[in-house]
Structures are given as structure tokens and as C-alpha cells.
């Protein structure tokens, strides 16, 4: 069975945060338009067929309940069983299942909520929205999920509902519920996957979040046709164009860096550095060494620094020592510090001994601090005492205390008696953190900023 609501499942995770704090359904009936849309959707869904491939076998039965599904071995089998289970329910039955989510353990609620609200929004989006309105604060987490899933199959009616009920989405776009996305940009992105021209026309008609919505359209188009996306961006208001340049450059840089460079040179002078950095980030996903060469042509500054991290991360996947050697040739301490946070996890996973040798050979200072703390956070195999030795190389008081705290928490789980002695005696653990660690309440609280005095 083709299920478009599972495609953007990573984005739908946000909806799960509200789904597992389930409210009460009001029983609101969908409008006549929604009923008509539902009928049309059912026809479209039924025409897709129930098999993944032409000769794939059909399952003769499905689980009777979510509880039964979670007693089935295998995570992927559970996901498929949940999809099958929810796909076979009516809108009313989905509402009943939403009431039961709060009875599931937390980790099980999350996936069940993703799939349930994704399916429900396709089956009866107005009822799913009405349900979210009974959930109080938690409804703000559900609405982006419902809106995205609705728009993935019926963007025109999702846009109409969005326009007619602005207060329901007033809290989106600023962070939690909208993941920094406005409702308009969610609809625009989904619409652009189906009809970019219609999506852009709707986006350009908005009075609120117009720039975000148009950028969402351009971003989707850029994934398959960056040149067309660039042409679309040229039709945007000047104040909104800058936000569209980055996604275009990134996609274009990954597919054809030479063309992306040429396009970047056509942009306003004050936008070129950031756009070029985006193009280099895209290039680094395919050819990190070529990205490193491109970075060398940039003037030092924030834009160049922004391109360094992804380049180091992608290069380190192939050759962490070569990535480190290049990183250390840069003349920006900020670039080196941020690059260490991308380099060390890869290097520590592949060759922890070599990574440790590098840390130990670095002169004291911010770059070594970044490398050492990243090594400590990334190393899940070394003995706690060995990691403590690395943490104590860190000059910055706050970073050192945080790294020691991370190791202490792990040590308390493995050997609480020895760990307690160390925590009690360590002069580098702030008193408040010391108490929390020994009592098993975590490490947060930190230490003073700045650098400690050394003899």
C-alpha cells in the first residue's frame, strides 16, 4: 500500500510530541467540502493498490490493537503493522485510537502518534484538527503534523482551512509546534512537491509569512531543478529573496558546483559570500576535498567559517586524518574550534588512539579545548578514568566541568563507589554539580566561565 503520510516521517515527529498527550475529541463533523474531499481521496487511495510491488503478497490479517502490535518482535515489523492497522480504520475509529495513546509507554506513543495523526489527517483532516483543539497546549504540537499530512494529499483545501482559521496556527512558526516553520511554509512545501506553480501563486497571495512560504516553494523546486528555482526566486520581493538563495545554492552546489558559482556571482554583492558558503556546503556532501579547495578561495569571515564544519564532517567520514590536516591549515581559530566538533566524533569512532594522540599533542588553548571535549563526548569505549585525564586538559572552566560531569555520570553507572570518591575529591567539579552527580540527578548547573589559573 502506498502511504504518502509516511514519507515525511521525520517532520511528523513533532506531531508525536502532542499525540502522546492525547486530549478529548469534540465530535465535530467535517464540512461538506471536507466530505467531498474525503470521498475523492478514498477513490485516489483505493486506486493505488495495497501492495508494494505487483507480485507482492497481501497480508491476510492485521493486528487487532496497538497493544498487540507492540508485543510483536521487530521494530520495522511493528511500524508496518501500525501502518496497516491505522490504514484500515475509519475516521471515527482513528479518533477512538487517539484517546488510547496516553495508555502506551512513552517510546511507543511517539511512533503510534506519528502514524495515527498522519493517517487521520488524510482520512478526515477537519476532525483531526478539531481533536487537536481539545488538547490545550499539546495541540500546538499536533497541528503541524495534521497540517503537513493534509497538505501532502490535498494542499488546496489545507490552505483554505489555514486561511479561514488563523488563530489555530498563531503559535506556529516560532519554535516548538512549528519547528521554526510557519503553517504557510509547511503547506507551501508540500504543495510545491505536487504543483510548484500553484504553490507559488498561493504563497505570493499571502499577507503573513509570504516570504517563508515562497522560500519553501523555491527550496523544494531546487531539489530537482535549481535553475528553475533561481528563476522563481527572482520573482520574489527583494526583502524575501535572501532567504531563498541559501537552499538554491546548496542544492545547486551538490549537483553542479561550477554552475552554482556562476549563479552566485550574479547575486547582489552583499549576498554572494553566504550563497557561496551554501554552495560549498552542498558540494561537500559529494566531494569534500573539492569543497576544501573552494573554501581556500574565500576571504576569512563568518561565511567561510560556515562552510568549514560540513566540509570537515563529510571529509572525516572518508579520511579523518586528512580532514584534520586541512583544518589545521586554516587561519581562523573559530573555524578550527567549530571544525573540531565535526571532526572528533568521526575520528574517535574510527581510530580513537589516533584521535587521542592528536588531542595530547595540541598546545593548550581553545582549539585543544574543543578537540578534547568533543573526544570525551564522543568516546563510548574508553575507561572513565582515561576520559577524565582528557577532560582535565581543558582550560575553559565551564567546558572542563561539563566534560567531567559527562564522564562522571557514566562512571556512576559503571562503578558508583569509585566514581563517588573521584567526584568528591575533584577540585574541578562545582559543588552544586558534585551533589547532583552523587545523588544521580544529572550534571547541569555548570561552572564559571573563563579560564582557570595554572601553576
CORNORCOR-V729311 format. One line per field, one symbol per residue. ss: DSSP state (H for helix, E for strand, L for the rest). psi: psi as a letter, one per 40 degrees, with the letter a starting at -180 (. if undefined). burial: + if it has 16 or more other C-alpha atoms within 10 Angstrom, else -. Layout:
ss=???
psi=???
burial=???
//
This chain:
ss=LLLHHHLLHHHHHHHHHHHLLLLLLLLLLLLHHHHHHHHHHHHHHHHHLLLLLLLLLLLLLLLLLHHHHLLLLLHHHHHHHHHHHHHLLLHHHHHHHHHHHHHLLHHHHHHHHHHHHHHHHHHHHHHHHHHHLLLHHHHHHHHHHHHHHHHHHHHHHHHHHHHHLHHHHLLLLLLLLLLLLLHHHHHHHHHHHHLHHHHHHHHHLLLLLHHHHHHHHHHHHHLLLHHHHHHHHLLLLHHHHHHHHHHHHHHHHHHLHHHHHHHHLLLLHHHHHHHHHHHHHHHHLLLHHHHHHHHHLLLLLHHHHHHHHHHHHHHHHHHHHHHHHHHLLLLLHHHHHHHHHHHHHHHHHHHHHHHHHHHHHLLLLHHHHHHHHHHHHHLLLLLHHHHHHHHLLLLEHHHHHHHHHHHHHHHHHHLHHHHHHHHHHLLLLLHHHHHHHHHLLLLLLLLLLLELLLL
psi=hhgeeedfdddedddddddeghahheehiiidddddddddddddddedieididehiiheiiieiddddeehihdddddddddddddeiidddddddddedeeiiddddddddddddddddddgddddddddeeebdddddddddddddddddgdddddddddefdddedeieeccdefeiiddddddddddddgddddddddeeidhfdddddddddddddddgddddddddeeiiddedddddddddddddddgddddddddeeiideedddddddddddddddgdddddddddeiiiadddddedddddddddddgddddddddeeiehddddddddddddddddddgdddddddddeiiiadddddddddddddhediiddddddddeehdhddddddddddddddddddgdddddddddeheehiddddddddefeaeidaaiiaiiii.
burial=----++--+-+++++++++++++-+----+---++-++--+---+----+------------+--+--++-------++-+++++++-+-+--++-++++++-----++++++++++++++++++++++++++-+--++++++++++++++++++++++-++-----++-+++---++--++++++++++++---+-+++-+++----+++++++++++++++-+++-++-++--+---++++++++++++++++-+--++-++------+++++++++++++++++++-++-++-------+++++++++++++++-+++-++-+++-+----++++++++++++++++-+--++-++------++++++++++++++----+--++-++++++++++++++++++++-++---+--++-++----++++-++++++---++--++--------
//
